[in-house]
Amino acid sequence: MPDNHTRLRSKVRRLTLACLLLWLSATLAPVLASRSGWTLWGWPVDFWMAAQGCVLVYLLIVGVYAWLVNHWEQQAGSLSFRTPPDQDV
């Protein structure tokens, strides 16, 4: 049975992969929607995503990642990474 650190590290890696996939989707969304002709509040969707939507998604990704990892580290009672022995935490 894996210890707490191994399980925490695995959860953080899966979350990182999910965040990277979401980041890639948000980055490519304006490109893929550019010829769709969809509008959102009177603006073309690709313009809205490029101007505001992607930045909001990026901030949401960072906020959720930080909150979840901090929560998981508190539950596990350890950090999700190893620190060098000579470094204070």
Secondary structure as GFF3:
##gff-version 3
##sequence-region A 1 89
A	DSSP	alpha_helix	4	33	.	.	.	ID=ss1
A	DSSP	beta_strand	39	40	.	.	.	ID=ss2
A	DSSP	beta_strand	43	44	.	.	.	ID=ss3
A	DSSP	alpha_helix	45	48	.	.	.	ID=ss4
A	DSSP	pi_helix	49	53	.	.	.	ID=ss5
A	DSSP	alpha_helix	54	76	.	.	.	ID=ss6
###
